[in-house]
Amino acid sequence: MINLFIVVYNFSGAKTYVDELSLFFACQKDVAVFQVFLNCVGYKEFFAENNDRAMHIYIPEKITGKYDKIYYRRAAQLVFSHFHDLRNVVLHANMPEQFYFAEEMIKLFQCPLVFTCHFLMGFYSCYDTISGYNGENKVHGNVLEEFMIGLADQIICVTEFGRRALVNVHKVDPAKTRVIFNGKSFSALAEGSKMIKSKYGFSADDRLILFAGQLDPMKGIYKLIEAFLLIKDTFPTAKLVVAGQGEYSKYLSLARQCIGRVCFTGHLDKETLNDFYRFSEVGVIPSQYEQCSYVAIEMMQNKLPLIISNIPGLNELITHKKTGLVCKTKPHCSVQNVLEVDETDLALQIEYLLMNPAEAAEYAEQAYKQVLRAHSLEDMGEATLNIYRKLLNEKDGTLNINQVKREVLMKK
């Protein structure tokens, strides 16, 4: 029996990743899953409960707002005090900020550590696309990222770009990395889903352009609104739907020029979001930097014609004019070492899909076939489980061969 402690980052695609893996492992007789939630607001003491897929472990929130390595070490000690009898333990971390928790956990349980690299800052994309990885004054990420990469026995990269960046920037041994694309469970498309548009107050003639995700500047929403302003007169029934949480007020000054045709929905639950995927006409992911986007996977699963920005990682999901459209990017107008979408080209790509619905549907059909082939939950789960088994077989309950290196890190 493998006892898997997987540390949750309760945000965006990293949370979906843990939920999907837990769904897969729930069907495996030889894996017990313990999801660890750190810094839980509202919890005053340690709490654990079972649900259908895993045991959830909640660690109380920090007293101070600043990053506190003592808190994370004590959180690991608290987990160990409740589960110290477990054997064949694997720890799976999902963010660099979990380093001090991971460091203490592997020392106490003497277990291998797997780290999935979900996020890479914009400068990695810029190096990969424009300036190259070599040269002076290159940024090497934050210290915790470097520590976590050095500590892990195996690093899962969710794109080829992710592996390339870690090998070139952090000089990671390629043998220590493995590319496993994000996968997702799948439900058959509902028949007649186009008919539910009126349920949400849209008319049958409305042609919806959908963004889904956090309302964060790096998501490129400002450029998407600029692109929509360029095509709104050509398509008088087109509407832009921005679905997600965040400070939408920062976009209102720009959107005010056609505010009656820009809809900020706030957070949508999964069922409602799936409805929007199914009755929208175009999906857009105009991010400044992104890897293996779960939103892209969900849009592809729902046969929504998709436009993405041409940034490393994300552009591994879509082949231009085969499974969707890929929009040009350019250096950011005000932020160094960051790319942003070209709003003029994005407007042209949106216009193309709206003017060529048959071609858009064919792209979506090919994307649907692609996502079934390359992004299934079963493939992601099996590949990840094989890593756990391999590490446990190699270590046989002892510290790994990087013990000396690990001890050096622990002294920092």
N, C-alpha and C positions, 0 to 999 in steps of 0.2 A: 504494500500500500504506500503510495506517494502522498505525503502530507504537504500540500501546497499552500504557502502563505503568499498571497498576492496583494500588494499594497496599492490601494485605490487612489487615483488622482481624480477627484470628483468634478471633472470639468471636460466638456466637449468630447472629442473622439477617444481620448484616453479612458474615459469612463465606459463608453460603448465597448471598447476593446476588452476591458475586464469583464463586463457583463456577457459578452459573446463567448469569451473563453470559458467562463463559469458555466454557461449553458452547455457547451460541448463537454466539459469535464463531468457535468452532472450525469452524463450517460456512460461514463467510464467507471467500471467497478473497482478499479485499482487506484483511484484518485479521490482524495478528500480535499475540499477547497475551503480555505479560510480567507475571506476578504477582510483586510485591515484598513479601517478608516481612521486617519490621523486628524488631530485638531478638530474634533467634532463639536460644533457650536451647540450649546444647550445641554451637553452631557457633563455632569459633574463628577462622574466616577466611571470606572471600567464597566463595560456592558457587552455581553455576547448573546447572540440569538441565532437559531437555525431558521433558514428558509428553505425553499424547495431546491435551490441550487448549491448553497454554500452556507457555512457559518459566517455571520457578520460580527466583526469585532470592532467596537467603537472606543476610541481613546479620547478622553476629555480634551477640550480645547486648551490652548496655551493661555497662561495668565497675561503674558506680555504680547504685544503685537509684533515685535521684532523676531527674526529668525533665531532660534535658540537650540543649539546642538545638544545641550543637556536634556531638554524636553524630549528630543527624539531618542536619545539613549535610554532614558527612563521609560519611555513608551515601549521600547523593545524589552526591557527588563520586566515590565508588567506583563507583556504577552508571554514571555518565557515562564514567569511564575505560575501561569495558568495552564501551560501546555508543555512543560518541560519533559514529560514522559514520552512525547512523540519521537518516532524514529523516521528515517528516510524523508527528512524535511528538505524542501526546496523553497527558496525565497525568490519571489519575482517582483522587482521594483519597476516603476514606470515613470519616475521623474528624478532629476538630479537632486532636488530638494529632499528626497528621501534617503540621502546618503548616510547620515549619522544613525538613522534607524536601521538601515541595512547593515552598516558596519557592526553595530552591537548585536544584531540578530544572528549574523553568521558566526560571530565569536561565541555566542551562547549556545546555539544549536549545532555549531560546527557543520554547517550546511553549505551547499553551493548557491551562488547568486546568479540569477538571470536578470538582465536589464534590457528593457525595450526602449529604444530611442524614438519617441513619438514626435518630438518637436526639435527643429533646428532654426536658429534665428536667421534673420534676413541676410546677414553678411555671408553665410555659407552659400546661399543661392547666388549671390553676387560673385563670389570667388569662382564658383563652378561655371558660371555663364560668361563672365566678362574678364576678370583680372587674373584668374588662375590662383592656385593655392600657394605658390612660392612667392618669396619676397619679404622685405622687411616690414615691420609694423603691422603684421597680420594679427587680427583678433583671434584668440583661441578659445572663445567661449568663457563661461564662468568657472570658478574654481571647483564648485560642487560637481559640475558636469565632468570635469577632468578627473576628479576623485572617483566618481561613480564608474566611469569608463575603466579606470585602472583597477577598481575593486572587483568588477564583475568577472565571473568565470566565462560567461557567454553573453554576447550582445546581440539582440535581435534588432535588425534594421528593417523598417517597413517599406523602404524603397532602395533601389540600387544607388540612388543619389545619397541616401543616408549613409550607406556603407562607404561610398567614395569619400564623403566629407570626413568621416571619422578616421579613415585610413590616412588621408592626406593632412588633416589638421592636427589630429591627436596622435598620429603615428601608431595607430592600433594595428596589431598583427591581424591580417585578413582572416587567418584561421580562427580567430576569436569571435568573428562576426558571422552572422547568418541572415540572409534576406528572407523574410517571411511577410508577404503582403497581407494587409488586413483582410479579414474575411468576415462575412456576415450571414446569419441565418436568413432564410428566405421564405416568404409566403406567396402563394400564387396570386396573380393580379386579379382584383375583383372585376367581374363583368359589369359593364355599364357605369364605370366609375366617373365618366365624363358628365353624367347626368347630375352629380351631386354639387356642381358648382353653385347652383342657385341656393343651396342650403346655407352658404356663407355670404349671401347677399350680392353675388356677382351675376351679371346677365349672361345669357347664352352667347352673346357676341363678344364679350370681353376676351381679349387675348393676353394671357397672364405671363409675365416674365418673372421668374421666382429666384430670389436669393434666400438661402437658409443657413443660419449660423450665428455666432456671436457678433454683436455689433461693435467690433473692434476695428481700429484703423487699419490693422494689417490685413483685414479681410477685403479691402478694396471697395467698400460700399460707396464712398464718395465718387470714385471714378465710374462706378456703375450708374449712379444717378446722372452724372455728366453725360454718359453715353445714352441714357434714356432720353434726356433732353434733346439730343441730336436727332432722334428718330420719332419722337412723339407726334410730330405733325404729319409724318408720312403714314403713321398707323394710328388713326384717331381712336380706335377701340382698344389699343394696347394699354395695359396697366402694369406697373412695377410693384411687386409684393416683396417686402423685406420681412422675413420671418425670423425672429430670434430675440434674445435678451440683450440689453445694453443701453447706453445713453443715446437714444435716437435723436434727442434734442439737437445734438451737434450737426445733424444732417438736415434739419428742417429749413435752415436758411437757404440752402441750395434747392431742396425739394419743393419749397414754397412756390416756385415758378410754375409748377403743375401739381400742386398738392392734392387736388381732387383725383389724381391718377397715380399717386404713390401711397401705398398702404403699408404702414408699420403694424404688424400683428402682435408683437411681443412674443413671449414663449408659446409654442404650440406643443401639445402632447403628441405622442407618437402616432396615434390614430388620425388625428387631425392633420398632422404634417404629411402623412401618407396620402390623405385625400388631396392635399395641395400638389404633391408630386404628380398625381394622376390626372388632375384636370388643368394643370398649367401647360403652357405651350413651349416654353424655353426655360431651362435651368442655367444659372450663371454662377461660376465660382471665380471671382476676379482677384484672388488673394495675391498679396505681395510675397508671401512665402507659405508653403504648405507641403505636407508629404502625402501620405496615402489617405486621402480624405474620406471619412465615412459618409459625409453628405454626398460626395460624388458617387460612391458605391450605391447608396440608396436611390439616387436619381436614376442611375443606370438600371438598377433592379426594377424600377417602376416605368422604364421605357420613356423617360423624359429626355428629349433632345438637349444636349449639354454643351456649354461653352466654358472653357477653362482658360486661365492665364498661362502663358508659356513660361512656367517656372520649374526648376529642377524638382523632381519628386512627383509633384502633381501631374506633370506632363507624361509620366509613365503610364497613367491610367487611360489616356485618350490619344488615339491616332487621328491626326487632322484629316478631315473629310473622309473618314472611314467609320469611326465610332463617335464622332462629334467634331467640334471645332476648337482650335487652339488659337488664342488671341495673343498678339504681340505684346511684349513688355518693353520698358525703357528704364533707365536710371531714375530713381525717385527725384522729384523736383526739389526737395528740401532736406532729405535724410540721406546721409552718406552710406554707401555700401548696401543699399536696399533697392530692389526693383519695384516697379508698379506697372499696372496694366495701361496700355495705350488706349485712351478713351475713344479716340476716333476709330481705331481698328475694332474695338469692342462694339461700337455702334454698327459698323459694317457687318460684323458677324451676326449680331442679333437680327439685323435687317435681312440678312441672307436666309436665316432659318424661317423667319416670318413670311418671306416671299416664296419659299420653296418647301411647303409642308410635306410633300411626298419624300423629298430628299432628307428632310429632317427626321421623318419617321424611319427611313432606312438606316440612318446613323444610329438612331435609338435602338433599333432591332439588333444591329451588329454590336452595340455596346452591351445590350442585354446578354447576348451570347458570350461576350468577352467576360462579363462579370461572373457569369456562372462557371466559366472555365478557370478563371484566375483568382477569384475572391470568395471562394466558398468557405463557410465556417469549418467544414470537415478538413479541408486542406490546411488551414491555419492551425486548427487544433491538433491534428496529427503531427505536423512538423514541430510544434511547440512541445508536445508531449515527448517526442523523440529526443529533444534536447534535454529535458528533465531526466529521462531514463539514462541517457548517455553520461550525464554528469554524475548521477548517483552510482552508476557502474564504475566509472573511473575513480571516484573518490572513496567509494565503499565505506561511507560514514566518517571519513577523516577529512581534515582540511585539505584543500587542493594544493596542487604543486606550486601555486603562487603564494604560498604561506609567508615566505620571507618578504615579498613585495607588499603583501597585505599588512604585515606587522609594521612596516615602515609607514604606510599610509595612516595607520591607526595612531601613530605618535604625533601626527600633524595637528 
